[in-house]
Amino acid sequence: MEPLLFVFTMIAKIKHYWKLKRLGYVNDQLGIAHRFRQEGKSWNNHLTKSKQAILSFLAKGEFKSVAILGSGWLLDVPLSELLAQNKTVVLVDIMHPKQVLHQWENNPSVQFVEADLTGGAFDILNNIVSRRISEEEAIFLLGSLHPQNLLPPTDAVISVNLLSQLAQIPLERLKDKGLISDHFAATTNRLLQQQHLHWLANQHSLLITEIEEDLFDEDEKLCGTNPLVEIDKKRWLQIDRWKWKFDTRKTYRQDFTTRLNVGVFEKAN
């Protein structure tokens, strides 16, 4: 690479990293790894069931290639098993942990794609932070996004514990800083989730997602349930469900332990 081109490339990468950091993606990814180490066995059931759901779905057809949306640390992805079945696996996330890249990037059956899986909300939200556009303009732009154009063709697409997180990370961060309104955050969250579901509905797809958040006090009394996603039961058939002991140490919600209700969905006939 020419020296000048190398410099410009590095500058672009640094700017992109700081945009990710400003919207909370870097801290969230590190936080997931830290929480996994803290929680240990509390996550085992959820991770095992997620992997089983993926393997069961792919066993139903002749899928030679699969895209995993929201691959992250691969905690809930049975990558070794998929490679043993001679599948080509496309791992897709807004940023890939360096440890994961180092371990798998030389495997010819593994492809890494770094992409904003909303199709462009990352740039739109950064423009709001920079005061380049208003919330009204942002909503218009968000409604015209096309995430389906992001990926190479694959036989199947699997969204893994991603739907509820698509916009939550940057929206919560921007709300906490007073940079966006509650109305804008709620509208954006709902819009991006529905676009993601529409995208999946046009693929051979499997959806694994957190549905609700249950909050418990120190006496294990249920104090509240927060809905996380809206799924049209006429379009999506729920085939499994379980509870994820997400936070048993009150580090996610200061006064409560948190369990997430997770569902597995396939397209309804």
ABEGO torsion letter per residue (X at the ends): XBAAAAAAAAAAAAAAAAAAAAAGAAAAAAAAAAAAAAAEAAAAAAAAAAAAAAAAAAAABBBABBBBBGAEAGAABBAAAAAAAGBBBBBBBABBBAAAAAAAAABAABBBBBBBAAGGAAAAAAAAAAGABBAAAAAAAAAABBAAAABBBBABBBBBGAAAAAAAAAAAAAAAAGABBAAAAAAAAAAAAAAAAAAAAABBBBBBBBABBBBBBAAGBBAEBBBABBBBAAABBBABBBBBBABAAGAABAABBBBBBBBBBBBBX
